[in-house]
Amino acid sequence: MATDQNPVIESVQSVYALALLELANEAGSIDAVAAEIQQLGEVLEQSPDLVALLESRVLSVQDRAGIIDRIFKPRVSDLLFRFLQVLNLKNRLNILPGMIVAYRQANQTHFGQIEVEAFVAQALDAEQESQVAARLSKAIGRTVILRQRVDPDLLGGLKLRIGDEIVDGSVVAQLRILREKMIVSGRKKAAEIAAAMPNVAAV
């Protein structure tokens, strides 16, 4: 997903996402938290008024804590509930939508996975989808989670969105170059996050 956000904000989102992933890993509930994060993202996408309410600086921390308690406590695990309250206490609820995206990416990386959007003129059947995912996994070096997007305006072939990159799925050389870019970018991001981790309490 392309973004024009401030790199500092993106870094904070990544730090909190990795912190939540570590907590989920320690609790042995990575799969459960991943499912909750997916559901939470869907709720926020469908409820812009709720997002505005959570991000409101007109409301006090205590007011927002009460909203989180009423809406989320009966519906999410204790781990995620406490995490939302931490975001509230640090006035970081505004990063929640971006943090959810960062968490999904971090979770996929944890399992050696990556989400790829495939734009096709006609929907692929199960066998075709499996073949495309397998070829991409081999080219990229990570297990591909393929999401189809039907675009009738495409004349044919396959267009892929991998992270912020859009490539022609028929050009293997592009995938190899993309793989190298992902490795370099991943190392750089890891270094940035490692440098930021000692300051988590301050962000």
N, C-alpha and C positions, 0 to 999 in steps of 0.2 A: 504494500500500500504506500503510495507516494505521500510525502508529507512535507510541509514547509514550516514545521514547528521549530521553535528555538531549540538548538542542540542541547542547551542546559536542561530544558524541560524534558526532552527525550531521555537524557541521561538519568534524571530523577525517576522517570517512569520505569526505566530499566532496573535501577537500583531497588525500587520497591517490588518490582515483579520478581527479581531474583531472590529478594528476601522472603517473599511469600512462597516461592518455589522451594527454598531451603527449609522453611518451616513445614511445608507439606511433606517434603521428603523425610524429615525427622519424625513426623507423626505417622509415616507410612500411609499417607492418604493422597498421594499425587493424583491418582486417577479421579478420586472423588472431588478434589478441589478443582481439577481441570474441568470437570463436568459443571461444577457450580459456577466457575468463571465464565464458561460458555453461556450458561443460562442468564447470568447477571448481565453479560454483554447484550444479549437479546432483549432483556427487559429495558435496559437503558436506551437501546436503539429505538424501541417502540414507545418510550416515555420521556420525551424531551422536557416535559414539565418537571418530572422527577429529577432529571439531571440539573435543571436550573435551580431547583429547590436545594439539592445537596451542595451545589456550588455557591449558593447565595452567601455573600458576606454581610448581608443585612441581618440574617439570623445569627444568633450567638452559637458558640461551640456546643453549649448545653442544649439549645434548641435542636440543632442538627443531630446531636447524640440521641435525643428523644425520637426523632424521625427514624433514624437508623434502627433504634430499638424496636419501634412499632412495626416497621416494614420488613426488616431483614431478620431479626432474631428468630422468629418462628420458622423461617424458610431456609436458612443457611446453617452450615456447621459452626460450632463455637469458634473454630480457628478463623474462618473467614469473617465472622461477626466481629471478633476482636481486632482483626486486621483493618476492617472498615472504621472502627472506632479510633484506631491509631492514626489513620489518614485524616480523620476529622480533627483530632487533637492537634495535629501538626498543620492544620489548614491546607491539606493536600487533596481534598476530595475533587478538586478541579482536574487532577491528572487521572482520575479513575478510568474514564473511557480509554485513554491512551495506555494506561497501565495494564488494562485488560488485554489489549492487543499485544503489548510487550510480554505479558505472561504467557499467552498462547505461543508466541514465538520461542520464548525461553523453554517452555515445556516441550515443544517439538524438538528443539536443539538437544535437550536433555536425553531424548530418546533417539537422537540421530535422524529426526524427521524434518521435513520442510513442506509448507503448504504452497501449492502451485495452482494458479487459475488457468484453465485451458479454454480459450475462446474458439468455438467451432460453429460452422454454418448449420450443422445438424447434430443433434445429441449423439454421442458415442454410445454404443451398446456396452454391456458389461465386459465382454471380451476385448473390445477395442480400448476401453478405458484402462483395463488391466495392462494391456500391452504398452500403451503410452506411458503409464506410471512406471512400469518396469524399465523402459528405455531411459526415461528421465532420471530414475534412481541411479542407474548405471552411469549416466553421463555426469550427474551432479555429485555423486558419491554420498547421497543421503536418501533415506526412504521418503518417497514423494507421496503426499496426501493430495490427490487430484480433485479440484473443484471445477466442474464444468460450467461454462457460461455460454449459452447459445446466442450467437449473433448472426441473424439471417443476412446481414449486409456483407459478411465475408464471402468471397467468391470460392473459397476452398482452402484446404490446408489447415494449419493449426497455428494459432497465435498464443503465446504463453506469457503470463505475468509471474515472475519469480521475485518476490520482494518488491523492490522498486524498479526492476528491470523488465522490459518487454522484448521478447525475442521471437523470431520465426522458428517454430518448432522443427522445421525441416533442415535447419542449419546447425549441424553438430558442432562445427567450429565455434559458433557463438556460445553454445552451452559449455564448452571447455573453457573458453575465456571467462564466462560468467562464474564457473566453478572456482577459478583462480581468484577472481575478484571477491567472491564470498569468503574464501579462506583468509585473504588479506584483511578484509573488512571485519571478519570475526575475531581475528587476533587483535586488531586495533580496538574494537569494542570491548573485548575482554580486558585489555590493559586499562581502558578508561574506567570500567566498572570496578576493577581491582583498586584503582587509585581512589575511587569515590567511596568505597565500602567503609573505611574508617570514619567517614563523616556522615554515615547514615543517620545517626542520632540527631545531627544538626539540620538535616534536610526535612 
